[in-house]
Amino acid sequence: MKKVVLVLFLLIIGFLLIYLMLPVLQYGFYAIGMIALVLLFVFFIFSLGISVDNSGKKFKMASMPSKIILIFMGLILAYLTIVPLITTATIFHTSSYQKMIGKVENGQKLSKHIAPISLDKIRVVDQELAYLLGEKIIGSQAALGSQVELGRFSIQKVNNELYWIAPLLHSGFFKWLNNKEGTPGYVMVSATNERDVKLVQEIEGKLLKIKYQPKAYFQSNIHRHIYFNGFASDGLADFTFEIDEKGNPFWVITSFTKEIGFSGKNTTGIVVVDAQTGTIQNYSIKNAPSWVDRIQPAEFIEDQLNNWGELVNGYWNFSNTDKLQITEGLTLVYGQNNKSYWYTGLTSVGSDESAVGFVLVDTRTKETTFYKQSGATEFAAQSSAEGKVQEKGYKASLPIPYNINGIPTYVMTLKDDGGLVKMHAMVAINDYTIVGVGNSMRETLTSFKSVYNMAGNKINPSNVAAKKSIASVIIRIQSDVKNGNSFYYFTIKDYPNIFVGSSQVSSEIPVTIVGDSVKVSFDIDNEQVIDVTSFDNLNLKIK
């Protein structure tokens, strides 16, 4: 009878441990071994039949320890210690770790990979600001503020527009208990316009209920829901909240295996869960829905890139010859054909401010391209932008790389102590001393191009194919003063755009009038207002 009770007790303890810890039932994961060891240890203690004698001072064992139990405990301890050492240690598997990222292609020009972009599509809202704006809109809803909290914001393209998206989550056990059907929706914050903040609570007239989520309990917990529906033997990571093109909410979870013993996490596909109904769909990397932006977790790619750079010449490379390391972590950017990439700079081990190259990793397929060109690290670019307005004490956001008229450029916001955007900054990736700042993105671009053009051949030449020169006649011209600097806007005959320039471009601009014949050169871009790179008034005969 005692044995039956003991077995039942162990089964209950085992079930509770599995239910709470959700161990992966696959070789290479520690949790299942730890649970088995705990259960065997409990069984071992009870099997000894330890009791206290009548004096209460001495312990007695009813039986000797079972050799079988000790053997099993020893095997599990070996599984948790010796096996990982042999199958996982970098010293024994250097080549496998170094090659996990896959084939790394050599790119020719970074600006060719990152598509040109118009100013109104540049990201001006970062994750931190998105959270502040999301908190503000929730706080304005009296019924919501005390019931829910914001989840983690993730960036995503929805109908070709960039948004930060976060679910509303339960703020505690009792809040969940009173609202088991789910939280009422999610928050969308435009990454390009901080005034565009939406609390989405219904789709096509139907109320939203985010039932399955990390802050739910029992079977409504998103991880537990997946685990007990056929995924107990799969590694699961990067639980990301995304919406499809219609706005329907889903959880996108990466499934993975460990390829090098107890390490070497590598993505095998994704699990997509309807946040309202709990419907589960499993996809390979190749067949994943097009609206899913990220399949490869940043954590995996960061580890693989560091191993690729650090182990380039093997494990015993104490002189650090050719060793590379990533700079500031990974940033999600969008390139050609709206593809999303993990972007980071690479520096030589021991270097701080100068990058030897830059890497773009496709967030879906893991295709990796390395651009071997010197430039500024993200930290150096931030410091350069902050130094431009050091008297204001603003802090720069994480730089985002863009293609500005063929110039690889870091774009960032400058924020005050309250986290609000006050100014914008652009820094040339090739040379962090070339900086433009302004109160608006247009003003920042004008300032940046002015500094860039005055730098001459200090950095890589401009893309000739992106330049154009026109000889025409001035139709309108007007000056405008911004931050103490005068800018001149004008139009010319037979060209639809508005041009802008300053006396830094040419001293002839301030004395130009309507009717003058001029020759202007400019970069071809996606803007309605175009910055001129050179200006010549043909009516002025200045010697």
N, C-alpha and C positions, 0 to 999 in steps of 0.2 A: 504493500500500500504506500509506504514511504517513497519507494522508487517511482510509483505512478505520479504521486504529488510532485516529486522533484522534476520529473520529465515535463509535466504540465507547467510548472513554474518556469522552467527554462524556455519552453515554447512561448509563454506569454512575454518573458523578458526579451527573447529573440525577436518576436514580432514587434514589440514596442521600439526596440533599437533600430530595426529595419524601417519601421514606419516614420520614425523621427529623423534618422540619419540619411535615409535613402541611399544606401551604398550601391555602387555600380557592380553588378554581378559579372565581372569580366577580369581576366588576368591583367595585372598592371595597376590595379587600384588597391589602396591600403584599407579602406573602410571595412570591407567584408572580412578581411583577415583579422582586424581588430575586434569586430563583433564575435567572430568564432573563438578568438582567444579568450575574451571575457566570459563567454558561455562555458567553455571548457574549464576555465579556472573556477567558476562557481560550482560546476559539477564536481570538480576535483576536491574542493573544500568540503562539500556535503558528503562525498563518498567516503571521506575519512572517518565520519561518525564521531567527530570530536565532542567530548563531554567533560564536565568538571566533576572531580571526586567529592566525597562528602565534606571534606575540609574546605572546599572552595578554593584551594590554592594550586592544585595540580590538574593539568589537562590530560585526558586519556583519548587514544585513538581506537576506534572499534575495529579498524582494519588498516592494512598497509596500503600505501598509494598504488593505484592501478598503473601498471607499466604501459598499457595501451594509451591511457589518457596522457601520460607524460610524453610518450612518443608523438602523439598528435600535437600536443602543445609545442614540442620541440620543432616539429615540421612547420607549424604556423609561424613560430618565431624566426625560423630560417627564411620563410617566405617574406616576412616583413623586414628582414635585415640583410642576410647574406645574398639572397636572390637579387634584390634591387642593386646591391653593390656591384655584383658581377654583370648584370644585364643593363645597367643604367649609367654607371660612372663614365664621365666624359673621357677620362684617360683611356678607356677601353673601346670607346665608340666615337672617336673624334670625327672620322670621315662621315659617319651617318648623321651626326648633329650638323656638320657644316653643309651638307647637301639637302637638308630638310626643306629649305625655301624653294628648292627646285632650280630649274635653269634660269639664270639671271642674264637677260639680254642687255646689250650695251646700246643706250640711246645716243643719238647724235646731238639733238638740241631740245632742251627742256620746253621751250616755248612752243614747239611743234606738238607736244603731247597734251599740253594744257591749252584748251581752245581760247581764242580771244573772247572777251566778255564786255558787255556794256555796263556802264556805271550803275544802273539801277538793278543789276543782277549780282553785284558784289556783296558778299556777306558782311553785314555791319553789326549783327547781333550774335554774340557768342553764347555758350551754354550758361554761363553765370548770369548774364543779363536776361536771357530767356527765363531763367528761374525767377528772377525778381519780378519780371512782367507777369509771369504766370501766377505768382503769389498775390500780386496786386489784383488781378481779375477774380481770383477765388475769394479774396478778402472782401470784395465788393458784393459778394453774394452771401448774405447773412445766414442763409440756411445751410450753406456748404462749408463755411470756414471752420465750424466746430466738428464736422463729420468726416472730412477727408483731408488728405495731404497730397502734395504733388509727387509723382514718381520721378525717375531719372529721365531727363530730356535726351532724345537722340535726334540727330539731323537726318532729313530724308527729303527727296524730291517727290512732290505730289503734283501731277499734271504739269510737270516741267517748272514748278515753282519750289523754292527751297524753304523748308519749314523745320523748326524745332518742335517736336511732339512729345508730350508726356501724359501718362494716364493719371486719372484721379484714383488714389488708393485709400483703403481703410486706414484710419489713424489709430486703431487699437482693437483689441479683442471684442470689447463690448459694442464698439461701433459696427464691427462686422456682424456680431450676433443680432443686432437690431436691423441689419440691412443685408441679409444673406444673398439677396438677388443681385447685388452688385452696386458699384459706384456709378454715378450718373455722367459718364463720358470722359473726355480728355481735353487737353489744352493744346492749341496750335499757335505758335509764335513765328511770324515771318522772319527768316534770317536776313532779309534784305530791307525790311521796313519795320522799325520798332513800334510803330503805331498800329500795326496789323496784328492784333492779339484776339484769338477766338476761343471761347468756351463752347465746345461742341457737345451738345447733349441729345441730339437726335439726328438720324439719317433718314431722309425721305419720309419725314413725318413720324418715324418710329423712334421711341425713346431708347437711348443707349444704356446698357447695364454691363459694366465691366465686372463680370462675376469671377472669372479666373484670373488671379493676380498674385504677386509675391506676398502681399499683406493680408491675404485671405487665409482661412484655417481649414484643417481637415482636408476633405477631397476637393475643396475649392481652391486650395493652394496650387498655383500653376505647376510647380515642380512635382509635387506629389500626384497631381492629376495625370501628368505625362508618365511618370514613373510606373504607376499601377495600371497603365493602359498600353503595355507592351514595350516599354523602353527602359526596363530595369537593368538591362545589360549594355546600355549605351551611355557613353560619356556625354553629358549635356552642359553647355556653357553659353554665356553671353545672351541672357534672356532680354531681348530687345523688343520694345513696343513699337510697332509700325502699323500704318494704315494703307489700304489699297487705294486705287485711283478714285473710288467712290466714297472713301472716308470710313469704310468698315474697319474696326480695330482687330488686330491680331498680335499674337506673341510669336516672334521669330527666334528660334533657339538653335544653336549650332550643335550638331552631333559630331563626336570625335572619337578617335581611338588613340592609344599610346603606342607609338611605333618603335621606341627604343626602351624596352623594359618597362619601367615605371615612369618614364618621361617621354618627351617627344610627341606632344599633342599635335594631332593633324586632323583637319576637318574632313568629314566624310559626306556631309550633307546638312540639311536643315529640317527641323520639325516646326510646322506652322500650325498654331492653335488659334481658333476663333475665340477671342476674349469673352464673348457673350455666351455662346452655346457649348464651348469646350470641344468642338469638332477638331480632330487631329488629322493632319496630312503630313506625310513624310516624303521629302524630295531629295534626289541626288543633287550635286552641285550643278550639273548640266541642265537639269529639268526644273530648277527653282523658278517660281513666278517672276516675271519681269519687274514687278513693283518692289521686290525685295532688294534693298540697296546693299546690305552687308551680310555676307555669309562667313567670311574669314574674320574671326575675332582679333582685335588689335593686340591683345595679350599674346596670342599665338605668333602673329607676324613679328612682333617686337622681339620675342625670344629667338625666332628663327633668323631674323636679320642680324642680331647680335652674334649668334653662333657662326653665321656665314662670314661675318667680318673678323671675328676674333680668332677663329680656327683656320684661317686661310692658309697658314703655313704649319698646320699641325698643332698638337697640344704643347710640345716642348719648344715654345717660341718666346723665351724669356727676354729677348731684345726687342720684342713687339714689332718686328719687321713686317710691314704691310698690314698691320692690324687696323681694323676699322670698328667704329662703334656708332650707334645712332645718336642723334643730338637731343632733342627735346621730347621724345616720344612721337606718337603718330597722330597725324591730322587727317581727317576725312575731307577730300577735295573732289571736285568734279571736273572731268576733262572732256576730250573729244567724244561726240555722240552721247553725251550725258552719262558716260560711264563714271563710276565712283572709284576712288583710289585712296589707299593709305599712303600718305606722303611723309617723308622725313629726310633730314640731311644726314650725311655721314662724315665723321671727322676721324682723323688719325688718333689712336689712343694717346692721351696726354694733351691733345689740342682742345682749346676752349672756344675760340671765336671764329675760326676759319674752317669751313666745310670743304672736303675734297671732292664731294659729289652729292647727288640727290637721288632718292629712290622713289618710284611709284609702284605700288602693288595693287593690282586689281582686287577690289574687296569681294568679288564673287569667285573668280577663277584662280586667284593667287599668281597670275602672270606678273612677273617682276621685271622692271626696267631700271637700269642703273645709268645715271648721267654723270660721267666723270668730268666734272668741271668745278673749279674753285668758286667759292662764294661765301656768303655770310650764314652763320647758324641762326636759328630762330632767336636765341638769346641775344646774340650780337645785334640783330635787327631791332629787337625790342629796346635794347639799351640805346641804340642810335636814335630811335624815334622819341624815346623819353627825354634824351638829352637835348633834342630840338626845342622842347617846351619845359625845360627843367625848372624854370621859375614858377610854373603852375603846379608842379608836383603830380602830374597825371601819370597813370600807369597804363602800359600798353597791353592789349589783349594778345592772345596767341596768334602769331602771324599766319596768314593764309596765302599760299602762292597763287598768283594769277599771271595771265599773259596780257600785258598792257602794251599794245602796239608792237608786239614781237619782243618786248623786254620782260624777262622773268622777274616778277616783282612781288615782294611781300606786302600785303595790305593788312592793316590792323586798326583798331579803334583806340583812342586815348580816353581813359575814364577817370573820374574823380574818386574820392574816397568812398562815396556812396554807391559806386558801381555804375553810374550813369555816363553815357557817352557824351563827351564834350567836343572832341575833335577826331580827325582821321589822319592816318599817316600811310605813306607809301615809301618803301625802301627797296632799292635795286638789290636783287639777290646776289648779283655778281660783285657788287661793291656797296657795303653798308654805309659808306660816307655820303652816298647820293640819296638824300631824304627830302620828301615833300610832305608838308602838313597843311591842314586847312580845316575850316569849320564845316565844310560840306565836301562830299566826294568830288564834285566838279572843281572846287577850289584846290583840293589836294592834288588832283591830277594835273592841273595847270602848274602848280608849284613844283611838282615832281618832274614834269617834262622840262620845265625851265632849267632846273638844276642839272638834269640829265644831259640836255643839249649843251650847256655850258661846260660840261665835263670833257667834251671833245672825244678823243680816242682813248680816254682813260680806261674805259671798259670795252667790251666787245662792240664792234660797229653795229649800227642799227640795221634792221632788215630793209634793204633797198627796195624790195618788191612791195613793201607796205607804205612807201612814200609816193607822193604825187606833187607836181608843180603846175600851177595855172597862172596865166597872164590874163587879166581881166580889168574891169572898171568897178570902183567902189560905188555901191548904191546907197548904203546907209552905214553910219559909224557913230558910236556912242561910247563914252567912258563910264566906268563903274569903279568905285573905291571899296576894297575889302581888306580889313585889317591894316589899313594904312597904305595898301598897295593899289595902284591904278591898273585896271585892265580895260582893254579896248575891244568892244564887240563890233563886228562889221559884216556886211553881206556884199557879195560881188555878183556881177551880171552872169547869168547862165549857169549858176551853181546853187542848189537849194539850201545848203547848210549855212549855219551861222559860224563865223570864225572868231577866235579870241586870241589876243596876244598882249604883251606888255613891252615896256621900253627895254626890258632885259633882252628881248628877242631882237628888236631894232629900235633905234632912236628916231626913226622916221614915222613910226606908228602914231605918236601923239600929235604930229603936225599934218597928218593926212586928212583930207576933206572929201566930201562927196564929189564924184566925177573924176577923181585922180585915177590914173592907170597904175596898176600895181602887179607885182609878181609874187605869189605866195607859194610856199612849200609846206606840206603838212603830212601827218601820218594818217593813213586810211584806217578808220576804226568804225565802231558801231554807234557812235554818238551823234546827236543832232548838232551839238556845239563842238567844233573842232579846234584844237590848239594848233596854231601855226608854229612851224619850226624855223622858218626864215621869212622875211618880209622886205620887199624892195619897192619903194615908190618911184615909178619911172618918170613922174613929172618933176621930181626934185633933182636938180643938177648940182648935187653937193660934191665939191672937190675935196 
